[in-house]
Amino acid sequence: MSGPAAERLKDKYQSKLNKSESDFKTLKEKQKEIKDTHTTGLSQIDMMSDLVRLLQLKVQCEFRKIMCGDEMGVSNDGADQGCSTQKICLIPRFLC
């Protein structure tokens, strides 16, 4: 095949090749964006988990303060002294 028919065929396939290359480049950019976003999302999940745990501990401490009053505290060496009285723990189990 030669002449105008061959040129049309060549142009047709060149056009398809250019479109495929363009699509490939676009998909690679989207893939990179998704990977970057996924990593950031995982980091945010970790931070939220830490925040939830911190708030749970804060609630637990407040319940202990209510139950034990001023008797509970932390010693100078940083060790938890706990409650010296034998009160029943009213802290909901899911918070412990």
N, C-alpha and C positions, 0 to 999 in steps of 0.2 A: 504494500500500500504506500502510495506516495502522493504528493501534491496537496490540494486543499483538504481532502478528506483526512489525511494523516495529520495535518496541522490542527484541524478541529478536534481530532481525537487527542492529540498531544495537549492542547489547551484545556480540554475537558478533564483529563487526568491530572494535569498540573494544578488546576483549580481545586480538585478534590484533595490533592496532597497538601496544598496550602491551608485549606480549611481544617484538615486533620491535624496538622502541626499547630494551628492556632487553638483548636479544641484541647489538644494535649497540654499546651502551655497553660491554658486557663485551668484545667483540672489539676495540674501540678501546684499552681498557686493556691487553689482552694484546699488541696490536701495539706499544704504547709500551714495555712491559716487554721485549719481544724486541729492539727497537731498542737499548735501554739495555744489555742484556746482550751484544748483538753487539759494540758499541763496546768494552766492557770486555774481551771475549774477544780482540778484535784487539790491544788493548794488551798483554794477557798473552802473546800469541803473539810480539809484537815483543820483549818483555822476555826471553822464553825463547830466542829467536834470538840476542840479544845475549849472554846467558849462555853459550850453547853456543860461540859464537865466542870469547869470553873464555877459556873453559876449553881450547879448542883451541890458542889462542896460549900459554897457560900450559904445556901439555904440550909444545908445540914448543920453548919456551924451556928447559924441563927437559932435553929431548933434546939441545939445543945445549950446555947446561952439561956434560952427561955427555960429549959428544963432544969439546968444546974445553977442558974443565977450567976453571981460573981465568983462562985467557987471554982469554976472551970477556967483554965488559962494555959499559958505556955510558960515554961520555966525559963530561966536566964540562958540555959544552954540550948533552947529551942525545942526541947522535947515536950510533947503534948502531955499535960498533967491529967487530962480527963476530968471526970466528975467524981468528987470524993464521996458523994452520997449514993445510996443504992436506989435511985429512982428508976422507974420503968421507962424505957426508950419509946417515945411516941413518934419518932421519925419514921415516916412511911418507908417501907422496905425498898421501894423502887428508887429512893433517893440515896440509899446506902451502897 
